[in-house]
């Protein structure tokens, strides 16, 4: 069986993923071109609707077993915006205006609805960089998580000298727009990535230790930027 279809090992059920959607769309594009060459259809009229691919990817992300709702929302909105451009109902300037509006709304939402962080300042991180960069080394032995925002800038967090009590799970919520966030973690932590990306990257390169008694969960969104976790 084609591994691209990602069958469930226990039930044999085929999981629909963004990669499956993209593969099917490429197949459909080939079929459309073939029919166009035979004179049955006009490919240009169909390819005008290519942004629906972005909408489909967003829908799959939204309905995935581990929903990435913010990332899915960005994909769907981007698909609708580019569809309006393709149909002549919106200019590219309107697309950028929509992107900036959504990014501003995300930043404002995070400011108005911050995470419930512990009062112990040494055990949490709360960083925001705008058109700048920072490097933070955390050495606390009672790390409890935090939140990091990078807008047209960069944040580097070094947790390799930090620790947390056994059985503890800490959460870091991230948001990167035209910027980057790099998180370095100890070798004995299990890292769980629950973030998403739109025209960017959200990567977990850490040598995770499944079953570890210390777990770090990284959530958030990268828009035209990147979030990377590594050792």
N, C-alpha and C positions, 0 to 999 in steps of 0.2 A: 504493500500500500504506500502511496505517495506520502512521505513524512510531512509535506507542506500542509496536509489536511489536519494534522494534529489530532489523531484519534485518541480518545480517552483510553488509557491502558486497562482500566477495570471494566468499563461498560462497552467499549468499542464505539462510543458516540463520537461523531465528528464535531470538533469545536470550530466555530466560525471566528476567525481572528482577522485583524486588519490586513495581514499578509495574504490570507485567503481571498479577501475582497479585492485586493490589488491584483492578485494573479488572475482572478475571474475577469476583472475589467480589461486587463491586457489581452486575454483571450478574446473578449468581445470586440476589442478594437481591431484585432486581426481579422475577425469574421466580417466586421463592417467594411474594412479595406478590401477584402476579397469580393464581397458583394458589390462594392462600388466599382471595382475593376471589371466586373461582369455587366455593369450597367443596370443593376437591379435597384440600387438606392443611391442617394447623394450623400457621401460620407461627411461633407462639410456641415450639412444640416444636423447631423447627429452629434458630431464632435463639439458643437456649440454647447452641449450639455455636459461636458467633461467635469465641471465642478461638482456634479452629483456624486462623483467618486469620493470627494472629501466629506460630503454629507453622510454617505454610507459608512465610511471609516469611523466617523464620529458616533453614528448610531450603534455600531458594533462595540466601540469602547464603552458607551453608556450602558449597554446590556450585558457586558462581560461579567463573569463570576465575581471579579474584584472591580467594581465600577470605578471609572476614572471620569467623574462627571464634569469637572472643570475642564479637563483636556478635551473631552467629548464635545462640550459646549463650544469651545474654541474652534474645533474642526468643523462643526455644523455651521456656525456663524460664518466662518471663512468660506465654506462651500457655497452658502447662500449669497454672500457678497460677490464672489467671483462669477457666480451664475448670472447675477444682475449685470455685471460688467460684460460678460459674454453676450448677453441678450440686448445690450445697449441701453440698459435702464439705470446704470450707475457708472461713474468714472472711477479711475484708480485712486483719485484723490478722496473719493467717498469711502473707498476701502480702508485707506490709511486713517481717515477720520474715525471710522468704526473701530479699528484696532486700538487706536489711542484712547478712545472712550472706554473700551472694555478693560484695557490695562489700568487706566485711572480708577475705574470702578473697583477693580480687584485690589489695588493698593489701599483705596479708601475703606473697603470692606475689612481688610486685614487690620487697619488702624482702629476702626470702630468696633470690631468684634475680635479683639486679640485673644490669643490662647490663654487659658487660665494657668499662668506660670507660677511656680512656687516662689515664696518671698525670699528664699535663700539665693541671693544674687550670684554666689560663687558656684551654684550647682546648675545654673541654666545659662543659655545664650539667647540674646535678643539683639540681632544686628540688622541694620539697614544701611546700604551704601548706594548713593546716587552720584554717578559720574566720578567714581573714586574707587579705591581699593583698600582692603584691610586684611590682616592676618591675625588670627586669634589662636592662642595656645591654651587649651583647657587642661588643668591638672587635678581638678577635683576628683575625689574618690566616691562621690555621691552624685554623679551626673543624672539630671532629670529631664534633659531635652531642651527645647526652645524653638525659636523661629528665626529665619534668615531671609532677607530680601535684598536683591541686587538689581538695580536699574541702571543700565549703561555703565556698569562697574563690576567689581569682583569682590568676593568674600572667600577667604580660605580659613577653614576651621580645622585645627589639629587636635584630635582627641586621643592620640596614641599614648599619651601619658595619663589619661583619665581612666576612671573605672566607675562601676556602679555595683551595688549589692547583688548577690546572686539571686536569681529569680526576678530581677527588675527588667522592665521594658521601657525605654525612653523613646520619645517621639520628637523629631525635628521637622518642622513644617517649612518648606522653602518656596520661594518665588523668584524667578530670574527672567528679566526682560532685557534683551540686548546686553546681557551680562552673563557672568558665570559664578557658580558656587562650587567649591571643592571641599569635600569633607574627608578627612583621613581618620581612620578608626583603628583600634587595636586588633591584633590578629585573632584574639579569642572571643570576639563579639560576633554574633549572628546578625547580619544586616538584611532587612526586608525593605524592598523598594516598592512604594505604593504611589509613586508620582507619575506624571504624564508630561508629554511635550507636544508642542505645536510649532512646526518649522524650527525645531531645536532638538536637544538631546537630554534624556534623563537616564543616566547610566549607573549601574552598580557593578563596579569592578573589584569590590572587596572580596578577599578570600574568606567567605563566610564559613562559620562553623555551625552546621545544623545541629540542633539539640543543645546549643550553648546555653548556659544559665544567665547570660547577659545578651539582651537583644536591643538593637537600634532599628526603629522604624522611620524611614525617610519618606515624607509625603510632600505634595506640592505640585508646581507646574513650572515648566520652562517654555517661554515664548520667544522664539528667535534668539535663544540663549542656551545655556547648558548647566546641568547639575550632575556632578560626578562624585561618587563615593568610592574610595580606594584605601588601601593600607599604607 
